[in-house]
Amino acid sequence: MAELAPTVLGRLRSTLPEHADPVRAAAMSAYMRDKFAFLGIPSTPLTALTRQALAGLPRPTSADAAGIALGCWAMNEREYQYVACAYLRRHVRVLDAGFMATLRELVVTKSWWDTVDALAAHVAGPLREAYPEVVVILDEWAAGEELWPARTAILHQLRYRARTDAERLFRYCAMRADHPDFFMRKAIGWALREYAKTDPAAVVRFVESHELSGLSRREALKNLPR
């Protein structure tokens, strides 16, 4: 583990549990289908506590960030994974192309939409723009058998707007159009809906020329005039 990681993880462990709320934790866990334990710290206080706990620490290297993220992922309560996602988003510019291996581990471990979607838009997306060669990895994820890497690939351009590689977006969506899982179908519709803000005509043409699930179609056309 890189040198900065033990300090960050130690500060988080000593700070966050002091603000645990068991009643709120039970409600938060129930909302997430009881897949994860929670401390019971809502988003806004969690952000403030994290900022306070990590004040004065230096900017991480890519190796530091990997160690911190993996350390947070090893902790039981879900808030630590949220802290890791926010930390990676804040320091995404220090990440190198090799971080894709760590990103994959985060995506396939303790997987659910709350962390996967944050990692897709705010880590995978910026990494692909900073290091165009990693698109080969995203191509593999999009075509692979694992749900969450494929969802990450489909959603990684969510914030690209006019910079979107439309050919690749449409190819990914067409490739997975018949996937039976709700989260894949939802991702297809969401990615198309976001791109429709930039090129609605292209999205309409794609939807009309491909066999999409009802969910994907509805999501894609949700904000377009009928």
Beta strands, then each sheet from edge to edge (+ up, - down):
end
